[in-house]
Amino acid sequence: MLELDYRTAFDMAPIGMVLSRNRLIVDCNRQLLTIFDARREQLLGQSFEVLYPSTAEFERTGDRILAALDEQGRYADDRVMKRANGELFWCHVAGRALDAEDPHAAGIWSFQDLSARRVLKVDFTGREREIAALLVDGLTSKEIGRKLDISPRTVDVYRARLMRKMSAGTTAELVHRLLAGEH
């Protein structure tokens, strides 16, 4: 009979999990390796940057996390991540900084692969992916601008690009297509 302890629970959890220090992967479970199609030795000791489509997206997400942590040091969003083979996919990421005063010092993060529900078909830029995810969350241009530290007008420009790429006539239609995996 399998012994049930914290290590076993961590390793066998049905979602991907990572323990981090200073945005480096200290430990991860089996499900995370499955989600990212990676081996432990490819990830342990590495920066989270290896899981992002680009360095810029890694840096922007880190800044966004710092700005948006709640009082308990928690943060969650949907974002595009990158598997070890280079494939991009939608992923729900939730986590908690162990010290809200120094959020990147140490944390625990969970990852859920959303690719069965949200397929990437259109080639979006990193910023377009960020804005698309926030539009799906129901945020306004003003709210997205505040979250990403850009002007609402810039958000509108990106929304227009997304609408063209998705052949959507309205924001509601764009969001519907994004949710339906038509991208």
Backbone bond lengths (Angstrom), bond angles and torsions (degrees), N, CA, C in turn:
res aa  C-N    CA-C-N  psi(-1)  N-CA   C-N-CA  omega(-1)  CA-C   N-CA-C  phi
1 M - - - 1.451 - - 1.531 109.47 -
2 L 1.315 115.53 136.70 1.465 121.74 -179.80 1.521 110.12 -69.66
3 E 1.322 115.78 129.50 1.465 120.40 177.68 1.526 109.03 -73.72
4 L 1.333 116.37 132.20 1.450 120.55 -179.76 1.530 109.16 -98.52
5 D 1.320 115.37 110.24 1.449 121.46 177.59 1.528 107.39 -138.49
6 Y 1.314 117.12 178.77 1.466 120.27 -177.17 1.521 112.36 -63.13
7 R 1.302 118.39 -37.58 1.464 120.98 -179.72 1.525 110.15 -65.60
8 T 1.326 116.49 -43.89 1.462 120.71 178.92 1.528 109.83 -63.40
9 A 1.325 116.83 -43.82 1.467 120.95 179.74 1.527 110.42 -60.87
10 F 1.316 117.57 -43.99 1.472 122.17 178.33 1.523 110.17 -61.27
11 D 1.327 115.93 -50.18 1.461 119.82 -174.73 1.528 112.73 -68.11
12 M 1.334 117.70 -31.12 1.460 121.47 -176.01 1.534 113.47 -99.46
13 A 1.319 118.07 4.00 1.469 121.07 -178.67 1.532 110.26 -55.93
14 P 1.332 117.49 146.00 1.463 121.26 -177.77 1.530 113.81 -77.47
15 I 1.320 118.35 -0.14 1.468 122.40 175.10 1.523 108.23 -123.04
16 G 1.323 115.69 156.10 1.459 119.86 176.79 1.521 109.90 -69.70
17 M 1.323 116.76 136.33 1.460 120.86 -179.73 1.526 110.34 -134.31
18 V 1.354 113.84 144.25 1.456 120.87 179.34 1.521 109.19 -136.50
19 L 1.314 116.25 138.93 1.458 122.52 167.75 1.522 105.69 -102.65
20 S 1.341 116.23 133.86 1.458 119.04 -175.07 1.522 112.46 -130.59
21 R 1.328 114.55 155.49 1.464 123.71 170.60 1.521 106.79 -138.95
22 N 1.329 115.20 124.24 1.466 120.96 178.67 1.533 112.62 50.15
23 R 1.334 114.83 42.63 1.460 124.24 178.38 1.527 113.66 63.48
24 L 1.341 115.59 23.21 1.459 121.66 172.98 1.525 108.21 -108.22
25 I 1.319 116.79 145.56 1.456 122.51 179.67 1.525 108.54 -81.65
26 V 1.336 116.11 110.50 1.457 122.12 -179.70 1.520 110.04 -87.61
27 D 1.331 117.14 -39.90 1.459 121.95 179.38 1.522 108.06 -154.47
28 C 1.317 116.07 154.43 1.469 120.95 176.99 1.518 108.01 -148.80
29 N 1.327 115.06 161.37 1.461 118.70 -179.14 1.536 111.08 -101.31
30 R 1.330 114.68 176.74 1.470 120.61 -177.40 1.524 112.64 -61.16
31 Q 1.336 116.34 -41.40 1.465 119.20 -177.25 1.528 111.20 -62.59
32 L 1.330 117.58 -36.94 1.460 119.69 177.35 1.522 110.23 -62.65
33 L 1.327 116.55 -42.60 1.465 120.30 178.54 1.526 110.61 -61.48
34 T 1.330 116.46 -38.52 1.461 120.53 177.47 1.529 110.47 -65.79
35 I 1.325 117.23 -47.99 1.469 121.53 -178.85 1.524 110.99 -57.50
36 F 1.327 116.71 -45.19 1.463 120.66 -175.21 1.524 112.76 -93.58
37 D 1.346 116.66 4.21 1.460 121.56 177.76 1.530 110.28 51.62
38 A 1.334 115.13 49.60 1.465 120.94 -174.40 1.524 111.03 -129.14
39 R 1.320 114.80 164.97 1.460 121.77 172.68 1.528 108.00 -102.48
40 R 1.311 117.35 152.88 1.476 121.95 -178.69 1.523 111.50 -51.40
41 E 1.317 116.48 -45.17 1.468 119.70 -176.35 1.536 112.83 -66.12
42 Q 1.342 117.31 -20.87 1.468 120.30 175.77 1.524 111.79 -74.53
43 L 1.345 117.59 -24.29 1.460 120.81 -173.07 1.523 114.96 -109.86
44 L 1.314 118.22 -39.23 1.460 119.67 -175.90 1.524 111.26 -60.27
45 G 1.325 115.09 130.17 1.459 121.30 -178.80 1.515 114.34 83.61
46 Q 1.342 116.30 -6.05 1.463 120.67 -178.79 1.527 111.21 -89.13
47 S 1.307 115.41 157.19 1.456 121.77 173.13 1.524 108.79 -70.61
48 F 1.340 116.28 149.39 1.463 120.16 173.37 1.534 110.94 -56.60
49 E 1.308 117.08 -18.56 1.462 121.29 -178.23 1.526 112.04 -53.04
50 V 1.347 118.16 -30.85 1.473 120.57 -179.51 1.524 112.25 -64.52
51 L 1.339 117.66 -15.81 1.458 121.74 -178.54 1.533 112.57 -96.14
52 Y 1.332 116.97 0.58 1.466 121.85 -176.46 1.514 111.49 -107.08
53 P 1.351 116.56 152.27 1.465 120.17 178.12 1.529 113.10 -63.20
54 S 1.338 117.41 -28.46 1.464 119.82 -178.20 1.529 109.84 -154.58
55 T 1.320 115.61 160.99 1.457 121.69 175.59 1.523 110.31 -61.27
56 A 1.329 116.49 -40.55 1.470 120.50 -179.15 1.533 110.81 -60.93
57 E 1.332 117.46 -41.98 1.470 119.97 179.55 1.525 110.99 -67.77
58 F 1.309 116.97 -36.85 1.461 121.08 175.85 1.533 110.30 -60.79
59 E 1.312 116.34 -47.18 1.468 120.66 -178.65 1.526 111.72 -67.26
60 R 1.332 117.41 -44.43 1.468 120.30 179.89 1.529 111.24 -63.45
61 T 1.335 116.45 -39.98 1.463 119.48 179.69 1.524 110.20 -65.79
62 G 1.314 117.39 -41.03 1.466 120.43 177.25 1.519 111.49 -59.44
63 D 1.334 116.46 -43.04 1.470 120.55 177.82 1.522 110.79 -65.22
64 R 1.336 116.46 -41.23 1.464 121.00 -179.55 1.527 111.17 -64.01
65 I 1.331 116.24 -40.12 1.464 120.44 178.67 1.528 109.97 -62.09
66 L 1.315 116.30 -46.08 1.466 119.73 179.83 1.517 111.31 -58.50
67 A 1.327 116.37 -40.69 1.464 120.82 -176.86 1.523 113.18 -75.78
68 A 1.332 117.66 -22.13 1.459 119.85 -170.20 1.532 115.12 -113.57
69 L 1.327 118.74 2.84 1.463 119.68 178.89 1.520 110.87 -59.07
70 D 1.329 116.43 140.02 1.465 118.84 175.47 1.537 109.32 -82.61
71 E 1.311 116.51 -176.88 1.469 121.48 -175.53 1.523 112.92 -60.48
72 Q 1.321 116.96 -28.70 1.465 120.84 179.93 1.528 112.40 -90.18
73 G 1.327 116.72 3.84 1.460 120.39 179.60 1.505 113.96 80.66
74 R 1.345 117.85 23.79 1.474 121.87 -178.54 1.520 111.61 -99.20
75 Y 1.333 114.16 152.39 1.460 121.33 178.43 1.526 108.10 -153.59
76 A 1.342 116.91 146.74 1.472 120.55 175.47 1.520 109.09 -153.54
77 D 1.327 116.36 147.75 1.458 121.90 172.99 1.524 109.88 -165.60
78 D 1.330 115.51 172.01 1.456 122.29 170.60 1.518 105.95 -104.67
79 R 1.322 116.60 135.77 1.460 119.75 -179.11 1.523 109.19 -151.37
80 V 1.303 115.85 165.40 1.454 121.16 175.83 1.521 107.66 -88.43
81 M 1.321 115.04 130.80 1.463 121.93 179.39 1.531 108.03 -121.44
82 K 1.341 116.21 176.02 1.462 120.82 -176.44 1.528 110.11 -127.96
83 R 1.326 115.72 127.14 1.462 120.91 175.67 1.540 108.81 -75.22
84 A 1.319 116.13 166.11 1.465 121.47 -179.64 1.530 111.83 -58.78
85 N 1.335 117.17 -29.39 1.470 120.62 179.73 1.530 112.83 -83.83
86 G 1.351 117.30 3.78 1.461 121.66 177.96 1.515 114.61 93.77
87 E 1.334 117.74 -9.94 1.466 121.01 -179.92 1.533 110.36 -66.31
88 L 1.335 116.19 133.38 1.457 121.56 176.65 1.517 109.44 -92.46
89 F 1.338 116.74 144.75 1.457 120.72 -179.75 1.518 109.74 -155.15
90 W 1.345 115.96 156.83 1.459 121.73 176.55 1.515 109.19 -79.30
91 C 1.334 115.71 138.91 1.454 121.45 -176.81 1.527 109.19 -142.46
92 H 1.334 116.72 137.53 1.467 120.67 171.95 1.522 106.37 -91.70
93 V 1.327 115.78 125.90 1.456 121.48 -179.03 1.522 108.19 -120.44
94 A 1.311 116.25 129.72 1.466 121.48 175.97 1.513 107.16 -135.18
95 G 1.318 115.17 144.96 1.453 116.94 -179.12 1.501 112.85 -161.12
96 R 1.307 112.42 176.76 1.448 119.61 -179.76 1.522 109.09 -144.77
97 A 1.323 114.50 127.98 1.456 119.91 172.45 1.525 107.16 -75.66
98 L 1.300 117.63 136.42 1.456 120.04 179.57 1.522 111.29 -73.33
99 D 1.339 116.58 -22.36 1.458 122.44 175.46 1.522 107.62 -131.75
100 A 1.322 117.38 104.98 1.469 121.27 -177.19 1.524 112.21 -60.33
101 E 1.329 117.77 -23.05 1.471 121.37 178.88 1.535 111.92 -76.40
102 D 1.315 117.30 -23.42 1.469 122.85 179.39 1.528 107.32 -136.38
103 P 1.343 116.32 72.37 1.468 121.75 -168.48 1.528 116.80 -56.31
104 H 1.322 117.67 -35.05 1.462 118.54 -177.54 1.526 112.86 -86.28
105 A 1.337 118.06 -6.45 1.464 120.97 -177.02 1.530 111.71 -60.38
106 A 1.322 117.54 -46.40 1.467 120.91 179.85 1.519 108.13 -159.63
107 G 1.327 116.25 142.01 1.456 119.26 179.72 1.507 112.47 -160.86
108 I 1.315 114.19 170.31 1.460 121.40 173.92 1.524 106.19 -127.22
109 W 1.330 115.58 131.24 1.464 122.30 -173.22 1.512 110.36 -129.03
110 S 1.336 115.45 142.69 1.465 120.35 175.88 1.525 108.84 -116.75
111 F 1.314 115.84 148.44 1.459 122.97 -177.25 1.524 108.92 -132.27
112 Q 1.343 116.16 130.20 1.459 121.54 175.96 1.521 108.20 -124.88
113 D 1.300 116.35 124.65 1.459 123.20 179.77 1.527 108.53 -72.28
114 L 1.327 117.12 120.53 1.462 122.16 179.55 1.527 112.20 -102.26
115 S 1.318 117.04 7.10 1.465 119.61 -172.55 1.522 113.75 -62.36
116 A 1.326 119.50 -22.58 1.466 120.58 177.27 1.531 110.60 -69.91
117 R 1.340 116.66 -26.90 1.468 121.04 -179.05 1.528 113.07 -103.22
118 R 1.323 116.86 -27.69 1.467 121.14 -175.74 1.521 108.56 -131.19
119 V 1.312 115.91 104.35 1.456 121.45 -176.61 1.523 109.44 -100.17
120 L 1.323 115.88 137.46 1.466 120.61 176.00 1.527 108.60 -88.84
121 K 1.320 116.57 113.02 1.459 120.55 177.43 1.518 111.47 -115.82
122 V 1.336 116.55 -34.21 1.453 122.07 179.58 1.523 107.88 -92.88
123 D 1.332 115.74 142.16 1.460 119.98 -179.95 1.528 109.49 -82.80
124 F 1.326 116.38 101.57 1.460 122.29 177.88 1.525 109.23 -95.08
125 T 1.325 115.95 149.82 1.463 120.05 170.51 1.524 107.96 -74.82
126 G 1.315 116.43 168.63 1.459 120.44 178.15 1.515 112.18 -57.57
127 R 1.322 117.26 -45.70 1.463 120.76 -179.28 1.527 110.54 -66.43
128 E 1.335 117.47 -37.90 1.465 120.06 177.49 1.525 110.70 -62.81
129 R 1.329 117.09 -39.70 1.472 120.27 177.83 1.521 110.68 -62.40
130 E 1.334 116.92 -43.37 1.461 120.29 179.26 1.526 111.05 -61.06
131 I 1.320 115.75 -46.37 1.469 120.04 -178.09 1.522 110.50 -68.19
132 A 1.325 117.49 -40.01 1.467 120.28 177.61 1.525 110.57 -58.90
133 A 1.327 116.97 -44.46 1.470 120.44 -179.52 1.524 110.76 -62.46
134 L 1.320 117.74 -39.35 1.465 120.77 -179.28 1.526 111.81 -74.42
135 L 1.325 117.97 -32.35 1.465 120.90 174.09 1.523 110.24 -63.72
136 V 1.325 116.07 -41.96 1.463 120.80 178.28 1.532 110.04 -61.79
137 D 1.329 116.26 -33.43 1.474 120.61 177.53 1.521 112.36 -74.33
138 G 1.347 117.62 -4.23 1.455 121.29 176.16 1.520 115.43 88.44
139 L 1.321 117.78 13.35 1.460 120.18 -178.68 1.532 111.37 -77.43
140 T 1.324 115.81 148.70 1.466 122.13 176.06 1.528 109.26 -82.78
141 S 1.331 116.05 169.19 1.467 119.90 177.47 1.518 111.19 -58.26
142 K 1.315 116.38 -40.43 1.466 120.82 -179.96 1.531 110.23 -63.85
143 E 1.335 117.13 -44.02 1.468 121.00 -179.76 1.530 111.25 -67.07
144 I 1.331 116.07 -41.06 1.467 120.17 177.94 1.520 109.56 -63.87
145 G 1.324 116.82 -43.56 1.461 121.04 178.59 1.514 111.66 -57.47
146 R 1.329 116.39 -45.35 1.470 119.95 178.79 1.524 110.79 -63.10
147 K 1.326 116.49 -43.84 1.462 121.18 -177.21 1.532 111.67 -64.73
148 L 1.337 116.37 -38.11 1.469 120.51 -176.79 1.529 112.91 -98.53
149 D 1.328 116.75 -0.25 1.461 122.66 -179.26 1.535 111.61 58.93
150 I 1.346 114.26 45.95 1.462 121.44 173.49 1.522 107.49 -132.75
151 S 1.319 117.01 167.72 1.466 119.54 -177.87 1.528 110.65 -76.68
152 P 1.338 116.86 152.15 1.471 119.85 175.38 1.534 111.44 -58.41
153 R 1.319 116.87 -32.97 1.474 120.40 178.68 1.531 110.22 -64.16
154 T 1.324 117.23 -39.64 1.468 120.68 177.11 1.526 110.04 -63.90
155 V 1.322 116.30 -39.69 1.472 120.49 176.71 1.526 109.04 -59.63
156 D 1.338 116.96 -43.74 1.469 121.07 -179.92 1.527 111.76 -61.40
157 V 1.331 116.88 -37.58 1.468 120.87 178.03 1.530 109.78 -63.50
158 Y 1.331 116.43 -45.56 1.464 120.01 178.38 1.527 111.56 -65.87
159 R 1.331 117.12 -39.14 1.462 120.34 178.28 1.534 109.40 -60.55
160 A 1.329 117.32 -41.95 1.467 121.25 178.93 1.533 110.60 -62.06
161 R 1.333 116.61 -41.66 1.474 120.03 177.15 1.527 110.50 -61.56
162 L 1.337 115.71 -44.92 1.464 120.12 179.20 1.524 110.95 -60.92
163 M 1.319 115.87 -41.88 1.473 119.88 -179.81 1.523 110.41 -63.29
164 R 1.344 117.18 -40.01 1.472 120.22 177.17 1.528 110.18 -64.19
165 K 1.312 116.96 -47.76 1.466 120.60 -178.40 1.525 111.99 -61.56
166 M 1.335 115.72 -33.72 1.464 121.00 -176.87 1.531 112.58 -96.01
167 S 1.330 117.33 0.85 1.466 122.40 -176.72 1.529 110.74 52.11
168 A 1.318 115.54 46.31 1.468 121.69 179.67 1.525 108.90 -106.17
169 G 1.335 116.26 135.97 1.459 120.84 -179.13 1.521 113.52 -87.76
170 T 1.329 116.71 -21.20 1.461 121.02 -179.02 1.529 109.26 -137.52
171 T 1.319 115.19 163.97 1.463 119.56 176.35 1.523 110.10 -62.35
172 A 1.322 117.23 -40.31 1.467 120.62 179.28 1.530 110.48 -60.10
173 E 1.326 116.93 -41.88 1.463 120.75 178.42 1.530 110.42 -66.33
174 L 1.327 116.50 -39.33 1.462 120.87 176.96 1.526 110.26 -59.72
175 V 1.320 116.78 -49.90 1.461 121.37 -179.49 1.531 109.88 -60.76
176 H 1.330 116.76 -43.19 1.469 120.38 178.35 1.530 110.31 -58.35
177 R 1.323 117.26 -45.59 1.468 120.44 -178.84 1.528 111.44 -66.90
178 L 1.321 116.20 -37.99 1.459 119.45 177.47 1.528 110.73 -64.19
179 L 1.321 116.66 -42.92 1.469 121.73 179.68 1.523 111.74 -68.48
180 A 1.325 115.66 -34.25 1.463 119.77 -178.17 1.526 112.90 -78.92
181 G 1.328 116.25 -2.37 1.461 120.10 179.02 1.504 113.08 77.29
182 E 1.339 116.65 24.68 1.463 120.31 -179.39 1.537 110.41 -88.30
183 H 1.318 117.65 29.54 1.466 119.73 -178.55 1.506 110.98 -130.00
